[in-house]
Amino acid sequence: MARLALDDVTKEYRDGEMSVVAVEDVSVDVPDGDFLVLVGPSGCGKSTTLRMIAGLEEVTDGEIRLGERSINDVPAQERDIAMVFQSYALYPHKTVRANMSFGLEESTDLSDAAIAETVEETAAMMGIEDLLDRKPGELSGGQQQRVALGRAIVRDPDVFLLDEPLSNLDAKLRAEMRSELQHLQEQLDVTSVYVTHDQTEAMTMGDRIAVLHEGRLQQVGTPLECYHEPNNLFVAGFIGEPSMNVFDGRLEENAAVTDSFEYPLSADSRRDIEAGTDLLLGIRPEDVRLAEELLPGRFEAEVVIVEPMGNENIIHLRFDGATDGEEFLATTEGIPSVDAGDRIGVEFPEAAIHLFDGDSGVAIKNRTVSFSGTADEVLP
């Protein structure tokens, strides 16, 4: 095991006079035994970053260190890094036993007996000991994924790299494998970097998450830090499902004024914000309170759609004058108490709002963090 560090790592692809920067000045530290999730939309540079760590892509600028050693110029086979691919990358003509043994046979001086023992112990850990004599074509997707993980585990690497390893599985098996991977990583206590575009995987699996967008690092933090205290509008919108509601406005006197409402801001909330500044006011759906009575501090809205999800309801709302695409969401627990077409009051508690600079998207104010849950039923 070892600490992994990326310092201002950049990857630029060149074709004659044309160039594309896929990753730009990414710096992140992964302590020994930590589980870091690289998350972002397709094309953001997360897989390219992983491939640079593995040695499958050259670093254009910056440095990657494993422990105290720079590995920029170290060949992939000498980095003591194991990688699990999205496509599993199993040899179809080899048995499970042979697939798991192959890396040890090629890269170590272990005896055949030691390799066989290591493979069998790892297979038992992964629950695939009964599959050792089958070939990949005889296995389900979940079984193939376990074989791919087992092939990496037998090498006892310093670092585990996982490139969207669950994306080919169905939803139920993906959830089961998320839990298994967490238990496995805790058991092995190995430094791991996991790539996904699924923010649910990022939130539930990582000790920390690193959010990438257009090749640039947006934020590194614990899942709850990125959720409750986003650095900018992109992180706020990408992390969390359903996404944060965002309203365009500007600071006029003591209020954030939007096309649909005027939101009074306390002195603390508007501190260091100049009058006339363009603002974006954000609030997460679970923090929107619905009220049957329209009292001061509440705004009237129409219920457009109610989506009962069983454990919660996703309620689509629209202010008067808004176009069809200008809806915002609220989530409530329990049996739905409103119907499409109802007109109700909505309340945005000031402790739950976020404010972002209208030009840069940088966070000016984040919600007051409460980790005890914030979803509310309809108020009386």
C-alpha positions, 0 to 999 in steps of 0.5 A: 500500500502507498500514498498516491499524489497527483500534482498539477497533472495535465494531459494534452493530445496533439495532432499537428497544430491541433491540440486538445487538453483532456485534463488540466492542472489536476492536483489530488492527494490519496492517503494510504488506504483511502478510497477516492472516487473520481466523478463527473459527466462523460468526457470530463477527463476522469478515465484519462486521469485514471489511465495516466495513474496506471501508466497507459497514458503519458503525462504531458505536464505535472507529476504523479507520485506513489509513495515518495517516488515519481512514477511519470516515467515508470512503465505500467508493468512496474508500477505495482498498480492493478486496474479493473476495467469497465469491460472486465477484459477477461481472456475468453479462452482461459478459465477463471483460474487461468485468468486470475493466475496470468498476472502473477505468472507474468510479473512475479517469481512465485511458484506454481503452488504459491500462485494456485494457493493465492488464487484459491484464497482470493476466489474464496474471498470473492465467492467464486471458488466454484467457478474456477474451472469455467470460462468467462462465456459461461458466467453472468455479468456479476460473476465476470465482474467478481473474476475481474476484481479477483484477478486484480486482488491476487496481485496485492497491489499498492493501488487499486484502479477501477474504471466504471466497473459496475456500469454493465450490471443491472440496477439491483446487482449494481447496488449489491456490488457497491456494498461488496466493493466497500466491504472488500476495500475495508478488508484489503485496506488498499489505496483505491481510485474509482471512476464513475459518472454516477453520483449515487455511486460516488456519494455512497462509496467514497471516503472522498470524492473528486468532482471533474468538469471539462478536464478541471478539478472542481472540488475534493471533499467527503461526499457530505461536504460536496453535497452540503458545501459545494464550491460552485454551481457545477458541483451543486447541480451535479451532486445530488438526485434530484438536482438542486433548484436554481433561480436567476436573480440579483441583489436589490437592497435587502432581497434576491429578486428573481422573475418569480419572487423576491427573497429577503436576505438577512445581513449575514446572507448578503454580507460582502455582496454588492447591490446589483450583483447577479446571483443564483439562489439554490435550494435542494428539493428536500429543503423546499417546504410545502404549505397549504396556507399562503403566509408571509415568507411563502410563495404561491406555486402550482403543482404540475406533476406528483411522482410517488416513489414509495419512500418519497414523492417528487413534486414538480412545481411552477411559479405563475408566468414560468414557461413549461420548462421552468419547473422546480422540485420538492421532495416529501416523505409519506403518502402524497398530500397534493395533486397536479393542479393544486395551488400551494405555498412554498417556503425556502428556509434561509438556513437551507439556501445557497447563493452563487455568483451569477458570473463565475458560479462560485459559491458565496453562501452555502446552507447551514449544514445539518446531517440529521435529514431535512425533508419535510412533510406539507406544513399545516 
